[in-house]
Amino acid sequence: MRFSAVEDAVGWLKKHRTELLVGTVVVIAGVTFVTISAGTGLLVLSPLVLMASASSADAPVRGGGAQ
């Protein structure tokens, strides 16, 4: 789903909250969010950047080969 303004997104989300699934991607003004579960029946929009794993970007590069 894509929205150009936060107000439009919030209005749509309020009307369709029972239809949203965990993992739904929502783009608001060019920023990507994903719905996550934050307890019993509560869905939260989390910026997708928080869902990225830093371990792959920060992992040291190992060269292959026999020694």
C-alpha positions in Angstrom: 0.0 0.0 0.0 1.2 3.5 -0.7 0.1 6.8 0.8 1.3 10.3 0.1 0.4 11.6 3.5 0.4 10.2 7.1 -3.2 11.3 7.6 -4.4 9.3 4.6 -2.5 6.2 5.9 -3.8 6.5 9.4 -7.4 6.9 8.2 -7.1 3.8 6.0 -5.4 1.8 8.7 -8.2 2.6 11.2 -10.9 1.5 8.7 -9.1 -1.7 7.8 -7.3 -2.8 10.9 -9.0 -6.2 11.0 -7.7 -6.9 7.5 -4.0 -6.2 8.2 -1.6 -9.0 8.7 1.7 -9.0 10.5 4.3 -8.3 7.8 2.1 -6.0 5.7 4.3 -3.4 4.0 3.0 0.2 4.0 4.7 3.1 2.2 4.0 6.6 3.6 5.5 9.5 1.8 8.3 7.4 0.5 9.1 5.7 3.9 8.6 2.0 4.1 6.9 0.5 7.2 6.0 -3.0 8.1 3.3 -4.1 10.6 4.6 -6.0 13.6 2.8 -7.6 16.5 3.3 -5.7 19.8 1.3 -7.9 22.1 -2.2 -9.3 22.1 -4.0 -8.1 19.1 -1.9 -4.9 18.8 -0.3 -4.1 15.4 2.4 -1.4 15.1 3.9 0.2 12.1 7.7 -0.1 12.4 10.1 1.6 9.9 11.5 -1.2 7.7 15.1 -0.1 8.5 14.6 -1.3 12.1 13.8 -4.7 10.7 17.1 -5.0 8.8 19.8 -7.2 10.3 23.1 -5.4 11.0 25.0 -8.6 11.3 25.4 -9.2 7.6 26.5 -5.6 6.9 29.0 -5.6 9.8 30.3 -9.2 9.4 34.0 -9.4 8.6 34.9 -10.7 5.1 36.8 -14.0 5.1 39.0 -15.0 2.3 38.8 -18.6 1.2 41.7 -20.9 0.4 43.8 -23.5 2.0 46.6 -22.6 4.3 
